[in-house]
Amino acid sequence: MITPLVFSQTIKRFEHKNFQGQICLSPFVSIEVDVNGHVRLCGCQPWMPTTIGNVFEQSIQELLASPLAQEIRHSIIDGSYVFCDETKCGIIANNALNSQDNLPTAVEWQTQDASRWQLPHEIFIAGDLTCNLSCPSCRTHVIASSDQDIERQNQLGELLRLNLFSHPTTQSIRLHVSTSGEIFASARLLAFVSSISTAAFPNLRLHIQTNGLLMPTRWSRLGDMCSQVDKITITVDAAKADTYEKLRRGGSWSHMLQSLAWARDHCEQNQIDLHLRMVVQNDNWLQMQEFYDMAMLYNADQVEYSRISNWGTFTAQQFGSVDVFDKNHVDHAQASASLVNIRQLPKVFVSGGL
């Protein structure tokens, strides 16, 4: 039996905001569970860093009913959004907050009292750091799990099954994987996803975040869940071979183009939304328009641009030269001007402080 990591709660507050009458649905309908079992009421850690607890210590139900979870929901209800980083949140940046007049019934019920909660139907699972690439923006080397990591991840998968997928339901559920590694490189994530019964959860839809390279050859490993996929997000980061192979270390541009062609055809044939993503940084910001044009060639339904974050792979000095949207970067003004034009294009979504 592997002892779970010692849980240390993260609580981070930001300045009070004035979003009265505007509601973000995420804390009422979403959870994110990371590789160590930490739980957040948002699908993106940089947007809302606070963790409400850990599934190794408490059930999802106990965590949703906790005083901290209630405080987070109340911060949305009163418009202060003190747990949200508005400089990074894509929902806020894209003016996608809901008004009180267009809330789903279940969320409207919860906004009347922060102690009210329901099991989330927007579930983000990190699950495994394993990846076939070692992109400099994410990690310093290819990560392979130790035996202890594998055992803990297996335990986490079982806890998630017990907490979220032990009772059949016809409720609409969106399951997002993987937000930390590569699902098609992870035997454990593939086993977890393929073990979910489509008969027990007929209205579950799977959203996949991937680098795309292994997807064509390993798609069938999703099992019956293949038919439940309705969105694929592929992080590409470049529109040129040399840039791609520098920023997506271990990847091949020709292989990427083959995978994009497969994704385009597969998504069109199966009515799956295709999103292409660029993590914008010093080495690729000049390709933002080219990336958009390329995405249109592959019939992308959305083109995502995200500002690079430092996940501990850069020193402060290194990151200053990498983050082109840092006000002290030599190309900050020109990159920001280019982004203004990108924002006006159709099917564009920006996040991460862009």
KOLFIMAR-997227 format. One record per residue (C-alpha): residue in three letters; x, y, z. Coordinates in steps of 0.2 Angstrom, whole numbers, plus 5000, padded with zeros to 4 digits. Each point is the difference from the previous one (the first is absolute). Example, Ala and Ser with C-alpha at 12.3 -4.5 7.8 and 13.67 -1.06 7.14 Angstrom:
BEGIN
PT|ala|5062|4978|5039
PT|ser|5006|5017|4997
***
This chain:
BEGIN
PT|met|5000|5000|5000
PT|ile|5007|5017|4995
PT|thr|4998|5014|5012
PT|pro|4992|5015|4991
PT|leu|5010|5016|4999
PT|val|4998|5011|5016
PT|phe|4987|5013|4995
PT|ser|5004|5018|5002
PT|gln|4985|5011|4996
PT|thr|5003|5014|4988
PT|ile|4990|5016|5003
PT|lys|5003|5015|4989
PT|arg|4990|5016|5000
PT|phe|5001|5014|4988
PT|glu|4993|5018|5000
PT|his|4981|5003|5001
PT|lys|4992|5003|4983
PT|asn|4984|5008|4995
PT|phe|4991|4986|4991
PT|gln|4983|5002|5008
PT|gly|4987|4992|4990
PT|gln|5012|4990|4990
PT|ile|5002|4981|5004
PT|cys|5013|4988|4995
PT|leu|4993|4983|4999
PT|ser|5016|4991|5004
PT|pro|4999|4999|5019
PT|phe|4982|4994|4999
PT|val|5002|4986|4987
PT|ser|5019|4996|4999
PT|ile|5014|4992|5009
PT|glu|5018|4996|4995
PT|val|5009|4986|5008
PT|asp|5019|5001|4998
PT|val|5013|4986|5000
PT|asn|5002|5000|5019
PT|gly|4981|5000|5003
PT|his|4998|5019|5004
PT|val|4983|5007|4995
PT|arg|4996|5017|4993
PT|leu|4983|5008|4996
PT|cys|5007|5005|4983
PT|gly|5007|4991|4985
PT|cys|5016|5010|4999
PT|gln|5012|5002|5014
PT|pro|5008|5017|4995
PT|trp|4982|5007|5000
PT|met|4995|4994|5017
PT|pro|5015|4993|5010
PT|thr|4991|4996|5016
PT|thr|4997|4982|5004
PT|ile|4985|4995|5011
PT|gly|5008|4983|5005
PT|asn|5006|4984|4995
PT|val|4991|4984|4994
PT|phe|5012|4989|5010
PT|glu|4993|5008|5016
PT|gln|4982|5004|4997
PT|ser|4986|4996|4987
PT|ile|4996|5012|4986
PT|gln|4983|5003|5009
PT|glu|5009|5005|5016
PT|leu|5011|5012|4991
PT|leu|4986|5008|4991
PT|ala|4991|5003|5016
PT|ser|5015|5007|5009
PT|pro|5001|5017|5007
PT|leu|5014|5005|4987
PT|ala|4989|4994|4985
PT|gln|4986|5010|5007
PT|glu|5011|5015|5002
PT|ile|5006|4998|4982
PT|arg|4982|4999|4993
PT|his|4995|5015|5011
PT|ser|5014|5010|4992
PT|ile|4992|4997|4983
PT|ile|4982|5004|5006
PT|asp|5006|5017|5008
PT|gly|5011|5005|4985
PT|ser|5016|5001|5009
PT|tyr|5008|4986|4992
PT|val|5014|5000|5013
PT|phe|5006|4982|4995
PT|cys|5002|5004|4982
PT|asp|5015|5007|4990
PT|glu|4991|5011|4988
PT|thr|5017|5003|4991
PT|lys|5001|4982|4994
PT|cys|4981|4994|5000
PT|gly|4995|4997|4982
PT|ile|4981|5001|5004
PT|ile|5003|5018|5007
PT|ala|5012|5005|4986
PT|asn|4987|4994|4987
PT|asn|4985|5009|5009
PT|ala|4992|4983|5002
PT|leu|4992|5002|5018
PT|asn|4982|4997|5001
PT|ser|4987|5012|5005
PT|gln|4987|4997|5014
PT|asp|4987|4999|4986
PT|asn|5007|4985|4990
PT|leu|5006|4988|5014
PT|pro|4996|4982|4999
PT|thr|4987|4995|5012
PT|ala|5011|4989|5011
PT|val|5013|5015|5001
PT|glu|4986|5013|5004
PT|trp|4995|4988|5014
PT|gln|5017|5000|5007
PT|thr|5003|5019|4999
PT|gln|4986|5002|5012
PT|asp|5010|4992|5014
PT|ala|5019|4996|4999
PT|ser|4998|4985|5011
PT|arg|4990|4992|4986
PT|trp|5010|4988|4988
PT|gln|4997|4986|4988
PT|leu|5012|4987|4993
PT|pro|5010|5009|4986
PT|his|4997|4995|4982
PT|glu|5015|5009|4993
PT|ile|5015|4989|5006
PT|phe|5018|5003|4996
PT|ile|5012|4986|5003
PT|ala|5019|5002|5000
PT|gly|5004|4983|5006
PT|asp|5017|4997|4993
PT|leu|5016|5010|4995
PT|thr|5005|4987|4988
PT|cys|5004|5008|4982
PT|asn|5009|4995|4985
PT|leu|5007|5017|4998
PT|ser|5010|5011|5012
PT|cys|4995|5018|4994
PT|pro|5011|5013|5008
PT|ser|4984|5010|5006
PT|cys|4994|4985|5010
PT|arg|5015|4989|5006
PT|thr|5019|4998|4999
PT|his|5000|4982|4994
PT|val|4988|4986|4995
PT|ile|4991|4994|5016
PT|ala|4997|4982|5003
PT|ser|4991|4995|5016
PT|ser|5008|4990|5014
PT|asp|4992|4984|5007
PT|gln|4994|5011|5015
PT|asp|4992|5013|4988
PT|ile|4992|4986|4990
PT|glu|4992|4993|5016
PT|arg|4994|5017|5006
PT|gln|4993|5004|4983
PT|asn|4990|4983|5000
PT|gln|4994|5004|5017
PT|leu|4994|5017|4994
PT|gly|4991|4993|4985
PT|glu|4991|4988|5012
PT|leu|4995|5015|5012
PT|leu|4994|5010|4985
PT|arg|4989|4985|4994
PT|leu|4993|4998|5018
PT|asn|4997|5019|5001
PT|leu|4994|5004|4983
PT|phe|4995|4985|4990
PT|ser|4993|4987|5012
PT|his|4982|5004|4997
PT|pro|4993|5000|4982
PT|thr|4991|5016|4994
PT|thr|4993|5007|4985
PT|gln|5006|5017|5005
PT|ser|5011|5010|4988
PT|ile|5018|4998|5005
PT|arg|5016|5007|4991
PT|leu|5016|4992|5005
PT|his|5016|5009|4995
PT|val|5017|4990|4999
PT|ser|5014|5003|5001
PT|thr|5005|5017|5007
PT|ser|5018|4995|5006
PT|gly|5007|4987|4988
PT|glu|4995|4990|4985
PT|ile|4986|4989|5000
PT|phe|5005|4989|4986
PT|ala|5017|4997|5008
PT|ser|4992|4995|5017
PT|ala|4994|4982|5002
PT|arg|4992|5005|5016
PT|leu|4990|5014|4993
PT|leu|4994|4990|4985
PT|ala|4995|4986|5012
PT|phe|4991|5012|5011
PT|val|4990|5008|4985
PT|ser|4997|4983|4991
PT|ser|4993|4993|5017
PT|ile|4985|5012|5000
PT|ser|4984|4992|4994
PT|thr|4992|5009|4986
PT|ala|4984|4990|5005
PT|ala|5001|5007|5018
PT|phe|5004|5018|4994
PT|pro|4992|5002|4983
PT|asn|5001|5019|5001
PT|leu|5018|5001|5005
PT|arg|5011|5009|4987
PT|leu|5019|4999|4999
PT|his|5011|5015|4997
PT|ile|5018|4996|4996
PT|gln|5015|5011|5002
PT|thr|5015|4993|4991
PT|asn|5016|5003|4990
PT|gly|4992|4990|4986
PT|leu|5015|4989|4995
PT|leu|4994|4984|5007
PT|met|4981|5002|4997
PT|pro|4998|4992|4983
PT|thr|5008|4984|5005
PT|arg|4994|4999|5017
PT|trp|4982|5007|4998
PT|ser|4992|4982|5002
PT|arg|5007|4999|5017
PT|leu|4987|5011|5006
PT|gly|4988|4985|4998
PT|asp|4981|5004|5000
PT|met|5004|5018|5005
PT|cys|5006|5003|4982
PT|ser|4982|5003|4996
PT|gln|4998|5013|5014
PT|val|5014|5012|4995
PT|asp|4993|5017|4994
PT|lys|5015|5011|5002
PT|ile|5019|4998|4997
PT|thr|5012|5014|5004
PT|ile|5017|4998|4992
PT|thr|5015|5010|5007
PT|val|5011|5004|4985
PT|asp|5009|5016|5005
PT|ala|5007|5004|4982
PT|ala|4996|5002|4982
PT|lys|5018|4996|4994
PT|ala|5010|4984|5002
PT|asp|5016|5007|5008
PT|thr|4990|5009|5013
PT|tyr|4988|4985|5003
PT|glu|5015|4988|5003
PT|lys|5008|5013|5012
PT|leu|4985|5003|5011
PT|arg|4992|4983|4999
PT|arg|5016|4991|5004
PT|gly|5000|4982|4994
PT|gly|4987|5003|4987
PT|ser|5001|4999|4981
PT|trp|4992|5014|4989
PT|ser|4996|4988|4986
PT|his|4992|4988|5013
PT|met|4990|5015|5007
PT|leu|4993|5004|4983
PT|gln|4995|4982|4997
PT|ser|4991|5000|5017
PT|leu|4991|5016|4996
PT|ala|4994|4994|4984
PT|trp|4994|4984|5009
PT|ala|4991|5011|5013
PT|arg|4992|5011|4987
PT|asp|4993|4985|4991
PT|his|4995|4991|5015
PT|cys|4991|5015|5008
PT|glu|4991|5004|4985
PT|gln|4994|4982|4998
PT|asn|4994|4999|5018
PT|gln|4994|5017|5004
PT|ile|5014|5004|5012
PT|asp|5006|5018|5004
PT|leu|5018|5002|4996
PT|his|5010|5014|5009
PT|leu|5018|5004|4996
PT|arg|5010|5009|5014
PT|met|5016|5010|5000
PT|val|5009|5004|5016
PT|val|5007|5017|4995
PT|gln|5018|5004|5005
PT|asn|5016|5008|4993
PT|asp|5003|4987|4987
PT|asn|4983|5000|4992
PT|trp|4991|5016|5002
PT|leu|5004|5006|4983
PT|gln|4991|4984|4993
PT|met|4983|5005|5009
PT|gln|4992|5004|4983
PT|glu|5008|4986|4991
PT|phe|4994|4988|5013
PT|tyr|4982|5007|4998
PT|asp|5001|4997|4981
PT|met|5006|4983|5003
PT|ala|4986|4996|5012
PT|met|4988|5005|4987
PT|leu|5007|4989|4987
PT|tyr|4997|4985|5012
PT|asn|4982|5006|5003
PT|ala|5003|5004|5019
PT|asp|4984|5005|5009
PT|gln|5010|5011|5012
PT|val|5018|5007|5000
PT|glu|5007|5002|5018
PT|tyr|5014|5012|5005
PT|ser|5007|4999|5018
PT|arg|5014|5009|5008
PT|ile|5014|4989|5006
PT|ser|5001|4997|5018
PT|asn|5015|4995|5011
PT|trp|4997|4982|5006
PT|gly|5017|5000|5009
PT|thr|5010|4996|4984
PT|phe|5007|5018|4999
PT|thr|5010|5011|5011
PT|ala|4993|5017|5003
PT|gln|5012|5008|4988
PT|gln|4997|4986|4987
PT|phe|4982|5003|5001
PT|gly|5001|5018|4997
PT|ser|5008|4997|4983
PT|val|4987|4987|4996
PT|asp|4984|5009|5005
PT|val|4998|5012|4985
PT|phe|4985|5008|5009
PT|asp|5010|5005|5015
PT|lys|5000|5019|5000
PT|asn|5019|5000|5001
PT|his|5003|4989|4985
PT|val|5008|5008|4985
PT|asp|4986|4995|4988
PT|his|4985|5003|5012
PT|ala|4993|5014|4991
PT|gln|5001|4992|4983
PT|ala|4993|4984|5006
PT|ser|4986|5008|5009
PT|ala|4995|5010|4984
PT|ser|5000|4984|4991
PT|leu|4989|4992|5013
PT|val|4987|5014|4997
PT|asn|4998|4994|4982
PT|ile|4999|4982|5005
PT|arg|4986|5003|5013
PT|gln|4989|5007|4986
PT|leu|5001|4985|4989
PT|pro|4985|4987|5001
PT|lys|5001|4984|5010
PT|val|5014|5007|5012
PT|phe|5001|4997|5018
PT|val|5014|5008|5011
PT|ser|5005|4996|5018
PT|gly|5015|5000|5012
PT|gly|5001|5019|5001
PT|leu|5000|5004|4982
***
